[in-house]
Amino acid sequence: MQKRLEIRLKPHLNDAEGHGLRKKAEAYFGLAIETVRTIQIVTLDADLSDTQFNTIKNDLFTNPVTQESSFDPLDTPFDWCIWVGFRPGVRDNAGSTAVEAIEDILGLKFKEGEAVYTSKRYCITGPNLTEKDMKALASELLANDIIQQYSVFSKESWDKNNGVGLRVSKVKLDHTPTVSTITVESDELLRTISNERNLALRSQDIPVIRNYFLRDEVKKDRAAMGLSDPTDVELEYISQSRSDHCNHNTFQGIFRYTDLTTGETEVENNLFKTYIKEPTLYLKDKKDWVVSVLWDNAGIGRFDENNNYVITGETHNSPSNMEAYGGAITGIVGVYRDPLGTGLGAKLVMGSYGFCVADREYSGDYQPNLHPRRLLDGVIEGVKDGGNKSGIPTPFGQIYFEKGYLGKSLVFVTALGIMPATVNGNPSHEKRTTKGDLIIMCGGRVGKDGIHGVTASSEVFSENTPAGHVQIGDPYTQKKMHDFILDARDEGIIVFITDNGGGGLSSSIGESAEISNGCHVELEKVPLKYNGLDQWEIWISESQERMTVVIQPENLDRFMELSKKHAVESSVIGTYTDTGKLHITYHGKTCAYVNMDLLSEGFPQWEFDAEWQAPERRGLFEPVTNEPKDYNTLILDLLNRPNICSKEWVTRQYDHEVQGGSVIKPLMGKERDVASDASVVRPVLSSERGLAFSQALLPTYSAIDAYHMTTCTIDEAVRRLIAVGADPDQIGGVDNFCWPDIQFHPEKNPDGKFKAAQLVRSCRALKDMCMAYEIPLLSGKDSMYVDGHLKGRYGETLKVSALETMQFSASAVVTDVKHCVSLDAKMEGDLVYIVGETADQLGGSEYYEHIGKIGLNVPQVNAAHFMPRYRAMARAIETGLVASVHGVYRGGLAVHLPMVAIAGCFGMTIRLADVLWEGDTAKRRDDRILFSETPGRFIVTVAPKNKMLFEKLFSAMGAKHVGEVTRENDPLAIIGSQGEEKVRLSVSSMKHAYKKRFGDEI
Amino acid sequence: MSDVNVLVLTGYGLNCDHETAHAFQLAGAVSTRVHINALIAGEVKLDGFHILTFGGGFSWGDDHGAGVVQAVRMKTHLGKAIEAFIQSGKLVIGICNGFQTLVNMGLLPGFDNDYRSRRVALIHNDCGNFRDDWVALKVNEKSPCVFTQGLDAMEYPIRHGEGKFYAEADVIKRLTDQNQIALRYALKDGSTANGKFPENPNGSVDDIAGICDATGRVFGLMPHPEAYSHPVNHPAWTRQKEAAIRTGIIPDNPETPGIRLFRNGVDYIRNNIL
């Protein structure tokens, strides 16, 4: 029986959700809405009695204090009503928990096909609202066509008896699972079929695949299993394994790099090996704190003698650009499975985010799939629900606005975990699969999620087609699984674990079977969300919240007992073997039988031409400027710029204190409102040690040279860590490359060779910096193709590519959190130092961007010079010589001197004549001192009594006393080189400028 | 000295169990994290414990009202056992999602010894979103609440989307008259916030941040005392540290106001039950 329950807040109560919608409708669309009241709809599709329905209504879904409900449509008045619900097959988290709750309260189990679906309707009043307004509101704010459906009802068209209808969003697939075979008669035919089936086999790989299947001994092996031509399961497996996502073909490719200035060409045979793997292995040998790198789901470093920490970073760009909320929540929940699947399983202890989007107020002609504002709102909310509901703090993050991200926005997610160094006496970072071990799938069930995502989006929807290609992460299911796995780990039951992400079972089992050298998987044992999936779909589905866990058969009972206790579904779906074969059956019939070493068959490397044209030769030059006269207004305008201003609105939506280990929070200072340099948490509550974490992004510098973009980004991330008190000898890094397409094509990608050269240069910079600062890369990922084809006003499309972007994350141990410092000035009379010289490096700066220029003199890192300074800073912090430390980042001193002042709510007097200048003194000018973004610098406040010791520690390291902290709420006064006052700004005016832009956002 | 045994619930999306157990340990108790299902299945008996803790988190994803499904499950399977636990003079504390659960179970406000009726609610914040911030709190010294005895004013973090305390006027009056309002959101100077945002972060009626039952032995609050278990948890700790260095008065690892709240519960058991 199907029943629809409507629930609303009692009319006299404030409807916060409705209020938020009203505010957004006004801000985003200029709609004058008077009221919005929200009605929650729960559609029950289950064979229950009236008494049971009433129990559910009264005891579960209606709070007698605040709510009213009815199985008939509620009579909330409206001029317009918008109903929004999920498309069939889209993860309905609330529907699933409703089933659990109903089963519990009624003491029964839902039968197959029975379910609960949730949706909402919004009752909107306002005298001048039109149907067009409502459709805009529905389609551009409330519902995303990819995952949701909506209906608009006018007051007149409303049927009081039937309301919105029943709205049962059930998946119906009238399909019998079928394995099909694909001919390998010719390259041409296989290529055609590959295209038709969206197999995405690369042309160069096709002959290798054919050769394999045409080999006599292979044919003979297969014939014994009843197979001849390859099956779709097999080709999908090969396609997944050979994809750029899984195999990193770009970074393992051959680059012919030509410097057009010198005409010299160098051949790079494998960027990954040369610039990431080799330096990391070298540093692993050198640094005994590095536990495990380069092979597992995440890297592992030592936290203390009993615990190791785990770190990794990911992007989730393409899905977030289609459905921002779903993409981002799937991204953060997904990256949280990586530490959980590292070693024998780590407990998640923190996460972070990085969002790169175009201007929030964008109003140009070229239309992205989602407007940047909507996209940003969605990804913010996705990471909020994903992080908060996982019980994992999010104490760091960054948002970067740049027009190139209109083509494709970036969503970075990073995760850190902690695990005991040993489990049952065995090292927790080691794991293996052995013949006879059981393959268990835990967590969620399998549906058509994430299968051939991109192509599926262009297919025509029917009412019952599962919209599976875009997913919605389910942090609740995963949190249960997380707790379960840690319990099982601590009992010593788990021998191997890995997550199911990209490629699904195909990747997780395919890769783990390489260790034992074979496996046998019985696909019919994989629990499904709904029937009708083909075998190949089960094999490669990317349905979320699943881990592949490996145990020995004798531990199966205990494992299942724990699984039941934690209310997690676990199923044995196969065993590992040592047969050298990946063997997949479905009800006993073989549907895949390939050699485990098929993937080392000698597939050809990808090849790229890279041409570097120096910035001068590309026509870049320094803008010709005079010193500004009105510094006060200019500085306030800079503080208000999107990339500089406060993002407190986002920070406060994210729980950054859960787990109780917060030390340096994302917002610090007297009024807790200025972004801190880095975060520090105590992941082990019984320990005084901390884990510092920071990230940096400086894509603007790529407009000049991605080499320096990379060095400056890494330097910033490291300097951020140093600023809070991290140990410079234990810094680990995570590189996340997001690059536009680098494969040259005369029409489709005419500047591909340049972008390829930028990638080579960035990789070289990465190695140079890692070696200089001694940072092993604990983890890293690349995401290519950051381009979009946007529709224009005349029906044309335009390709928009992002700037070459690398996010760098850095982590390090803090020996004793009591020594940590924050950025805010703390005491009147303290001395202000700038540590590090300033140079004429305004190229790509925030100031130049503000006046519409790029420039040429990109900031440069002098690593050999900086590192001793960072060690001295670490020593100064450890010995308590400094009251505050803040790095000088984007915007230069003009932005970061105000940060120190407004964080502490103190005035400061700064004398620019005392600032150390590096390079041509003829270039020295007060505006350049203030706006240059030279890396390697800090602003430090020091108690007068520590002057001598501090200066001694930094002798010959560029520390210069440049001013004093004045009284509370005194102005920031900056005295020019000639002795005249150039800046006089009150703390409140600077704070207002810093906070007003996003101050009213919800 | 006998142990004060504290049970901290885990499972189904609860997530503050580790730090809550840690905080009780610091306060002198022996705390055990127990899965809701282990308690329901009888693998662990409630009888062996003195304090039952409903901690923070997103139980069942909070998809149908925060704490609602947890309340239904607990009430269905353990309602009577928990009532007996309370009647035997032991303590129950609910923090954030735990507070939401207590009010949905009817354990609070517990008027007239009725621990089953829902009379108060915690609903969506007026600000329209989840919010993480530190708040100043003022203790009602007349309240019988066991956990807030001897505390006057303190700061704890709040981290919730549904923390607006709401009840009909007659219920609020009764809570006030019986001094069941133990904790209110306050301004810096210690006076109550009077609805001012962000000091009152969610629009709670009468700035209510925490209430107890008439006996003072069942207590629920939205702020997280367990997240202030170490001096460095406080958002101004680096400033406090510097001020201490300059004055030369450096506190010797003082117990935080967060731990003091738990110690009150532990001491109560020592003094009254053991």
Contacts between the chains, C-beta under 8 A, distances in Angstrom:
chain1	res1	chain2	res2	distance
A	9	B	123	7.4
A	13	B	123	7.0
A	13	B	166	6.9
A	14	B	126	5.9
A	14	B	203	7.1
A	16	B	123	7.8
A	16	B	124	4.1
A	16	B	125	6.3
A	16	B	126	5.8
A	16	B	127	7.5
A	16	B	128	4.7
A	16	B	164	7.9
A	17	B	124	6.5
A	17	B	128	7.1
A	19	B	126	8.0
A	19	B	128	6.1
A	20	B	128	4.0
A	20	B	129	7.5
A	23	B	128	7.8
A	59	B	72	6.5
A	60	B	64	6.9
A	60	B	68	7.1
A	60	B	69	7.5
A	60	B	72	5.8
A	61	B	64	6.2
A	63	B	65	6.0
A	63	B	68	7.2
A	63	B	104	7.3
A	63	B	118	6.6
A	63	B	121	5.5
A	64	B	118	5.4
A	65	B	118	5.7
A	65	B	119	6.4
A	65	B	120	6.2
A	65	B	121	4.1
A	65	B	166	6.8
A	65	B	167	6.4
A	65	B	168	7.5
A	66	B	121	4.5
A	66	B	123	5.5
A	66	B	166	6.1
A	93	B	61	5.7
A	93	B	63	6.0
A	94	B	61	7.2
A	94	B	63	3.7
A	94	B	64	6.6
A	97	B	60	4.5
A	97	B	61	5.2
A	97	B	63	4.5
A	97	B	64	6.7
A	97	B	69	6.2
A	98	B	63	7.1
A	98	B	64	6.3
A	100	B	60	6.6
A	100	B	69	7.2
A	101	B	60	6.6
A	101	B	64	6.8
A	101	B	68	7.9
A	101	B	69	4.3
A	101	B	72	5.9
A	101	B	73	7.5
A	104	B	69	7.8
A	104	B	72	6.5
A	104	B	73	5.2
A	104	B	76	6.2
A	105	B	72	5.3
A	105	B	76	6.0
A	118	B	63	7.7
A	384	B	130	6.2
A	388	B	58	6.9
A	388	B	130	6.1
A	388	B	159	7.9
A	389	B	13	6.8
A	389	B	58	4.4
A	389	B	61	6.0
A	389	B	62	7.6
A	390	B	15	7.4
A	391	B	13	7.7
A	391	B	14	7.7
A	391	B	15	2.4
A	391	B	16	7.2
A	391	B	57	5.9
A	391	B	58	7.4
A	392	B	15	8.0
A	474	B	61	7.9
A	475	B	13	7.9
A	475	B	58	7.6
A	475	B	61	7.3
A	476	B	12	8.0
A	476	B	13	4.9
A	476	B	58	6.7
A	476	B	60	6.7
A	476	B	61	3.7
A	476	B	63	7.8
A	479	B	13	5.0
A	479	B	15	6.8
A	479	B	58	7.7
A	480	B	11	7.1
A	480	B	12	6.5
A	480	B	13	6.8
A	483	B	10	6.7
A	483	B	11	6.5
A	565	B	35	5.8
A	565	B	37	5.1
A	565	B	38	6.4
A	565	B	41	7.6
A	566	B	11	6.4
A	566	B	35	6.9
A	566	B	37	7.4
A	567	B	11	7.4
A	567	B	12	6.8
A	567	B	37	6.8
A	651	B	132	7.8
A	652	B	131	5.4
A	652	B	132	5.4
A	652	B	133	6.0
A	653	B	129	5.5
A	653	B	130	5.2
A	653	B	131	7.1
A	653	B	132	7.5
A	654	B	130	7.9
A	654	B	132	6.5
A	655	B	130	7.3
A	655	B	132	5.2
A	655	B	159	4.6
A	656	B	132	5.8
A	657	B	132	6.3
A	657	B	157	5.0
A	657	B	159	6.2
A	657	B	224	7.2
A	657	B	227	4.9
A	657	B	233	7.4
A	658	B	15	6.1
A	658	B	16	6.3
A	658	B	19	7.9
A	658	B	56	7.2
A	658	B	159	6.5
A	658	B	227	7.4
A	659	B	15	7.8
A	659	B	16	7.7
A	659	B	18	6.6
A	659	B	19	5.7
A	660	B	16	7.5
A	660	B	18	7.5
A	660	B	19	3.0
A	660	B	22	6.7
A	660	B	23	7.3
A	660	B	226	5.8
A	660	B	227	4.9
A	660	B	229	5.7
A	660	B	230	7.8
A	660	B	233	7.1
A	661	B	19	7.6
A	662	B	227	7.1
A	662	B	232	7.8
A	662	B	233	5.6
A	663	B	232	4.7
A	663	B	233	7.6
A	664	B	238	7.9
A	665	B	235	5.8
A	667	B	235	7.7
A	668	B	235	6.8
A	668	B	238	7.2
A	670	B	236	7.2
A	670	B	239	6.8
A	672	B	133	7.4
A	672	B	134	6.9
A	672	B	235	4.9
A	672	B	236	7.7
A	682	B	230	7.1
A	682	B	232	7.6
A	685	B	18	7.1
A	685	B	19	6.3
A	685	B	22	4.6
A	685	B	229	7.2
A	685	B	230	7.8
A	686	B	22	7.4
A	817	B	232	5.2
A	818	B	232	6.9
A	818	B	241	7.4
A	820	B	232	7.2
A	820	B	238	6.8
A	821	B	238	5.9
A	822	B	238	4.1
A	822	B	239	7.7
A	824	B	238	7.6
A	824	B	239	7.0
A	826	B	238	7.6
A	826	B	239	5.7
A	826	B	242	4.5
A	826	B	243	7.7
A	827	B	242	6.6
A	827	B	243	7.9
A	827	B	246	6.3
A	880	B	245	6.8
A	883	B	242	5.2
A	884	B	238	7.9
A	943	B	245	7.9
A	943	B	246	6.9
A	1002	B	127	7.1
A	1002	B	128	4.5
A	1002	B	129	5.3
